[in-house]
Amino acid sequence: MSHVPYGVAIWLFFVGLYGIVTSRHWVHAIICLVIVQSSSYVLLSAIGYRHGAGAPVFSDVPPGTPAVDPIVQALMLTDVVVEVTVMAVLLALAVQAYKNHGNADPNHASLLEG
């Protein structure tokens, strides 16, 4: 068992978190949030992976053949859908904030009163 995917997931999480904290633009902060969430893809892939296992399709496979966990795959697909939805809503809000106030700096968010 390799610990490399877990290290990559932790690295992606902290790189994205650093980007969110130091961001000077709404779109940059949203992209960094996407990077943070992509760390969950790497983590779920590492959890669901089994060496030498096949796809979880059991139509022509003899009993006892190792397969990857289909629950983890379903969780990853759900994670993708949630990420795309959150990103679309946040980008729409960033565009509206820029249109209404001419500013895309999160440090001036206190000026964005609605």
DRENPA-3360 file (N, C-alpha, C; in nm, 2 decimals, always signed):
BEGIN
1 = MSHVPYGV = +0.08/-0.12/+0.00/+0.00/+0.00/+0.00/+0.09/+0.12/+0.00 ~ +0.06/+0.21/-0.09/+0.14/+0.33/-0.10/+0.07/+0.45/-0.03 ~ +0.15/+0.53/+0.03/+0.10/+0.65/+0.09/+0.11/+0.78/+0.01 ~ +0.16/+0.76/-0.12/+0.17/+0.88/-0.21/+0.04/+0.95/-0.24 ~ -0.07/+0.88/-0.27/-0.19/+0.95/-0.30/-0.24/+1.03/-0.18 ~ -0.22/+0.98/-0.06/-0.26/+1.05/+0.06/-0.18/+1.18/+0.08 ~ -0.05/+1.17/+0.05/+0.03/+1.29/+0.05/-0.01/+1.39/-0.05 ~ -0.04/+1.34/-0.17/-0.08/+1.43/-0.28/-0.22/+1.50/-0.24;
9 = AIWLFFVG = -0.31/+1.43/-0.18/-0.43/+1.49/-0.14/-0.41/+1.59/-0.03 ~ -0.32/+1.57/+0.06/-0.29/+1.67/+0.17/-0.23/+1.79/+0.11 ~ -0.13/+1.77/+0.01/-0.06/+1.88/-0.05/-0.16/+1.96/-0.13 ~ -0.25/+1.90/-0.21/-0.35/+1.98/-0.29/-0.44/+2.06/-0.19 ~ -0.48/+2.00/-0.08/-0.57/+2.07/+0.01/-0.50/+2.19/+0.06 ~ -0.37/+2.18/+0.11/-0.31/+2.30/+0.17/-0.27/+2.40/+0.06 ~ -0.23/+2.36/-0.06/-0.21/+2.45/-0.17/-0.33/+2.53/-0.20 ~ -0.44/+2.47/-0.21/-0.57/+2.54/-0.24/-0.61/+2.63/-0.12;
17 = LYGIVTSR = -0.59/+2.58/+0.00/-0.63/+2.66/+0.12/-0.54/+2.79/+0.13 ~ -0.41/+2.77/+0.10/-0.32/+2.89/+0.09/-0.37/+2.98/-0.02 ~ -0.41/+2.93/-0.13/-0.45/+3.02/-0.24/-0.58/+3.10/-0.20 ~ -0.67/+3.03/-0.12/-0.79/+3.10/-0.08/-0.76/+3.21/+0.02 ~ -0.67/+3.18/+0.11/-0.64/+3.28/+0.22/-0.56/+3.40/+0.16 ~ -0.48/+3.38/+0.06/-0.40/+3.49/+0.00/-0.46/+3.55/-0.12 ~ -0.58/+3.51/-0.16/-0.64/+3.55/-0.29/-0.67/+3.70/-0.29 ~ -0.65/+3.76/-0.40/-0.69/+3.90/-0.42/-0.80/+3.92/-0.52;
25 = HWVHAIIC = -0.86/+3.81/-0.57/-0.96/+3.82/-0.67/-1.06/+3.71/-0.65 ~ -1.19/+3.73/-0.67/-1.29/+3.63/-0.64/-1.27/+3.51/-0.73 ~ -1.24/+3.53/-0.85/-1.23/+3.41/-0.94/-1.11/+3.32/-0.90 ~ -1.00/+3.39/-0.86/-0.89/+3.31/-0.81/-0.92/+3.23/-0.68 ~ -1.00/+3.29/-0.59/-1.04/+3.22/-0.47/-1.13/+3.10/-0.51 ~ -1.22/+3.12/-0.61/-1.31/+3.01/-0.65/-1.23/+2.90/-0.71 ~ -1.13/+2.93/-0.79/-1.04/+2.82/-0.85/-0.96/+2.75/-0.74 ~ -0.92/+2.83/-0.64/-0.85/+2.76/-0.53/-0.94/+2.67/-0.45;
33 = LVIVQSSS = -1.07/+2.71/-0.44/-1.16/+2.62/-0.37/-1.18/+2.49/-0.45 ~ -1.18/+2.50/-0.59/-1.19/+2.39/-0.67/-1.07/+2.30/-0.65 ~ -0.95/+2.35/-0.63/-0.83/+2.27/-0.60/-0.85/+2.20/-0.47 ~ -0.90/+2.27/-0.37/-0.92/+2.21/-0.24/-1.02/+2.09/-0.26 ~ -1.12/+2.11/-0.33/-1.22/+2.00/-0.35/-1.16/+1.89/-0.44 ~ -1.06/+1.92/-0.52/-1.00/+1.81/-0.60/-0.92/+1.72/-0.52 ~ -0.87/+1.77/-0.40/-0.80/+1.68/-0.31/-0.89/+1.57/-0.26 ~ -1.02/+1.59/-0.26/-1.11/+1.48/-0.22/-1.12/+1.38/-0.32;
41 = YVLLSAIG = -1.10/+1.41/-0.45/-1.10/+1.31/-0.56/-0.98/+1.22/-0.54 ~ -0.87/+1.28/-0.52/-0.75/+1.20/-0.50/-0.76/+1.11/-0.38 ~ -0.82/+1.16/-0.27/-0.84/+1.08/-0.15/-0.94/+0.97/-0.17 ~ -1.05/+1.00/-0.24/-1.15/+0.89/-0.26/-1.09/+0.79/-0.36 ~ -1.01/+0.83/-0.46/-0.95/+0.73/-0.54/-0.85/+0.64/-0.47 ~ -0.78/+0.70/-0.38/-0.68/+0.62/-0.30/-0.76/+0.52/-0.20 ~ -0.87/+0.57/-0.15/-0.94/+0.48/-0.06/-1.01/+0.36/-0.14 ~ -1.06/+0.39/-0.26/-1.13/+0.29/-0.33/-1.05/+0.20/-0.42;
49 = YRHGAGAP = -0.92/+0.23/-0.43/-0.83/+0.15/-0.52/-0.79/+0.02/-0.45 ~ -0.79/-0.09/-0.53/-0.74/-0.22/-0.48/-0.65/-0.27/-0.59 ~ -0.53/-0.31/-0.55/-0.43/-0.36/-0.65/-0.48/-0.49/-0.71 ~ -0.48/-0.49/-0.84/-0.52/-0.61/-0.91/-0.67/-0.63/-0.92 ~ -0.75/-0.54/-0.88/-0.89/-0.55/-0.88/-0.95/-0.49/-1.01 ~ -1.06/-0.55/-1.06/-1.13/-0.50/-1.18/-1.24/-0.41/-1.15 ~ -1.31/-0.37/-1.26/-1.43/-0.29/-1.24/-1.54/-0.36/-1.17 ~ -1.63/-0.29/-1.10/-1.73/-0.36/-1.02/-1.85/-0.40/-1.11;
57 = VFSDVPPG = -1.82/-0.47/-1.22/-1.93/-0.52/-1.31/-1.92/-0.68/-1.30 ~ -2.02/-0.74/-1.25/-2.02/-0.88/-1.21/-2.10/-0.97/-1.30 ~ -2.11/-0.93/-1.43/-2.20/-1.02/-1.52/-2.12/-1.14/-1.56 ~ -2.00/-1.14/-1.60/-1.93/-1.25/-1.65/-1.80/-1.28/-1.56 ~ -1.81/-1.24/-1.44/-1.69/-1.26/-1.35/-1.72/-1.37/-1.25 ~ -1.63/-1.46/-1.23/-1.65/-1.57/-1.13/-1.65/-1.51/-0.99 ~ -1.73/-1.58/-0.90/-1.73/-1.53/-0.76/-1.60/-1.53/-0.69 ~ -1.57/-1.43/-0.61/-1.45/-1.42/-0.54/-1.34/-1.34/-0.61;
65 = TPAVDPIV = -1.37/-1.29/-0.73/-1.28/-1.20/-0.80/-1.28/-1.07/-0.74 ~ -1.16/-1.01/-0.71/-1.15/-0.88/-0.64/-1.20/-0.77/-0.74 ~ -1.27/-0.68/-0.68/-1.32/-0.56/-0.75/-1.30/-0.43/-0.67 ~ -1.30/-0.32/-0.73/-1.29/-0.20/-0.66/-1.42/-0.17/-0.60 ~ -1.42/-0.08/-0.50/-1.55/-0.05/-0.43/-1.63/+0.05/-0.51 ~ -1.75/+0.01/-0.55/-1.84/+0.10/-0.63/-1.90/+0.21/-0.54 ~ -1.90/+0.20/-0.41/-1.96/+0.31/-0.33/-1.86/+0.43/-0.34 ~ -1.74/+0.40/-0.34/-1.64/+0.51/-0.34/-1.65/+0.58/-0.48;
73 = QALMLTDV = -1.67/+0.51/-0.59/-1.69/+0.57/-0.72/-1.82/+0.65/-0.72 ~ -1.92/+0.60/-0.66/-2.05/+0.68/-0.65/-2.03/+0.81/-0.57 ~ -1.95/+0.80/-0.47/-1.92/+0.92/-0.39/-1.84/+1.02/-0.47 ~ -1.75/+0.97/-0.55/-1.67/+1.07/-0.63/-1.75/+1.13/-0.74 ~ -1.84/+1.06/-0.80/-1.93/+1.12/-0.90/-2.02/+1.23/-0.83 ~ -2.07/+1.20/-0.71/-2.15/+1.29/-0.64/-2.07/+1.42/-0.60 ~ -1.94/+1.40/-0.57/-1.85/+1.51/-0.54/-1.83/+1.60/-0.66 ~ -1.82/+1.54/-0.78/-1.80/+1.61/-0.90/-1.93/+1.70/-0.92;
81 = VVEVTVMA = -2.04/+1.64/-0.91/-2.17/+1.72/-0.93/-2.18/+1.83/-0.83 ~ -2.15/+1.81/-0.71/-2.16/+1.92/-0.61/-2.05/+2.02/-0.64 ~ -1.93/+1.99/-0.68/-1.83/+2.09/-0.71/-1.87/+2.18/-0.82 ~ -1.92/+2.12/-0.93/-1.96/+2.20/-1.05/-2.08/+2.29/-1.01 ~ -2.17/+2.25/-0.93/-2.28/+2.33/-0.89/-2.23/+2.45/-0.80 ~ -2.15/+2.42/-0.70/-2.10/+2.52/-0.62/-2.01/+2.62/-0.70 ~ -1.93/+2.57/-0.79/-1.85/+2.66/-0.87/-1.93/+2.75/-0.96 ~ -2.04/+2.70/-1.02/-2.12/+2.78/-1.10/-2.19/+2.89/-1.02;
89 = VLLALAVQ = -2.24/+2.85/-0.91/-2.31/+2.96/-0.82/-2.21/+3.06/-0.78 ~ -2.09/+3.02/-0.73/-1.99/+3.12/-0.69/-1.94/+3.21/-0.80 ~ -1.92/+3.15/-0.92/-1.88/+3.23/-1.03/-1.99/+3.33/-1.07 ~ -2.11/+3.29/-1.06/-2.22/+3.38/-1.10/-2.23/+3.50/-0.99 ~ -2.21/+3.46/-0.87/-2.21/+3.57/-0.76/-2.09/+3.66/-0.78 ~ -1.97/+3.61/-0.82/-1.85/+3.69/-0.84/-1.88/+3.79/-0.96 ~ -1.94/+3.74/-1.07/-1.97/+3.82/-1.18/-2.06/+3.93/-1.14 ~ -2.17/+3.90/-1.07/-2.26/+4.00/-1.03/-2.20/+4.10/-0.93;
97 = AYKNHGNA = -2.11/+4.06/-0.84/-2.05/+4.15/-0.75/-1.96/+4.25/-0.84 ~ -1.89/+4.20/-0.94/-1.81/+4.28/-1.02/-1.89/+4.38/-1.10 ~ -2.00/+4.33/-1.16/-2.09/+4.42/-1.23/-2.15/+4.53/-1.15 ~ -2.19/+4.49/-1.03/-2.26/+4.59/-0.95/-2.17/+4.69/-0.88 ~ -2.05/+4.64/-0.84/-1.96/+4.73/-0.76/-1.83/+4.76/-0.83 ~ -1.80/+4.69/-0.95/-1.67/+4.72/-1.02/-1.55/+4.67/-0.94 ~ -1.57/+4.58/-0.85/-1.46/+4.53/-0.77/-1.47/+4.38/-0.75 ~ -1.35/+4.32/-0.77/-1.35/+4.17/-0.75/-1.25/+4.13/-0.65;
105 = DPNHASLL = -1.22/+4.22/-0.55/-1.13/+4.20/-0.45/-1.20/+4.15/-0.32 ~ -1.17/+4.03/-0.27/-1.24/+3.98/-0.15/-1.21/+4.07/-0.03 ~ -1.10/+4.14/-0.03/-1.08/+4.23/+0.09/-1.17/+4.35/+0.10 ~ -1.24/+4.38/-0.01/-1.34/+4.48/-0.01/-1.48/+4.43/-0.01 ~ -1.50/+4.31/+0.04/-1.63/+4.24/+0.05/-1.72/+4.31/+0.14 ~ -1.67/+4.38/+0.24/-1.75/+4.45/+0.34/-1.82/+4.57/+0.27 ~ -1.77/+4.61/+0.16/-1.83/+4.72/+0.08/-1.95/+4.67/+0.00 ~ -1.96/+4.54/-0.02/-2.06/+4.48/-0.10/-2.19/+4.46/-0.02;
113 = EG = -2.27/+4.56/-0.01/-2.39/+4.55/+0.06/-2.51/+4.54/-0.04 ~ -2.60/+4.45/-0.01/-2.70/+4.42/-0.11/-2.83/+4.46/-0.08;
% end
